[in-house]
Amino acid sequence: MKALLVAAGIGLAMLSPARADDEAVTCKSTSTEDVASLFDRWNASLKTLKPEEVVKNYEEDAILLPTVSNKPRVTQDERRDYFEHFLEKKPVGKIDMRVIKIGCNNAIDAGIYTFTFGDGSKVQARYTFTYELKNGTWLISSHHSSAMPETAQ
């Protein structure tokens, strides 16, 4: 597996927490390995074949832009519906390459992954997971996945 792991400092504007007041923010220390393990947690939830287990990885207000659906999923019920159908294919994901950037209580994991399905078919896709630390738990705040354009034709 080719992997490129990049840890970026807290100074990333797009990864800094938005604050409406001057309250100090405590940034929880994390590592690229910790962020990479969040995909493993999500992938393990796919293997349960239970949509409810997969949906537990997402924030209530997360957005899912899935690989095999044109409809954005913005509620837990919509994500559950998507995974009910996706899990019928018995997907197992594998990271082919990634870049991880870490901010203050949030992180981005982006790259290319391949899904192998129960029937042996495969699809390679680009992905981006954004994570936020909420009440001590890292959750997916957005998830974008799209089939590779040169192989999707």
HELIX and SHEET records of a PDB file:
HELIX    1   1 ALA A   13  LEU A   15  5                                   3    
HELIX    2   2 THR A   32  LYS A   47  1                                  16    
HELIX    3   3 PRO A   51  VAL A   55  1                                   5    
HELIX    4   4 GLN A   76  PHE A   86  1                                  11    
HELIX    5   5 LEU A   87  LYS A   89  5                                   3    
SHEET    1   A 5 TYR A  58  LEU A  65  0                                        
SHEET    2   A 5 THR A 137  ALA A 147  1                                        
SHEET    3   A 5 LYS A 122  LYS A 134 -1                                        
SHEET    4   A 5 ASN A 106  THR A 116 -1                                        
SHEET    5   A 5 VAL A  92  ILE A 102 -1                                        
END                                                                             
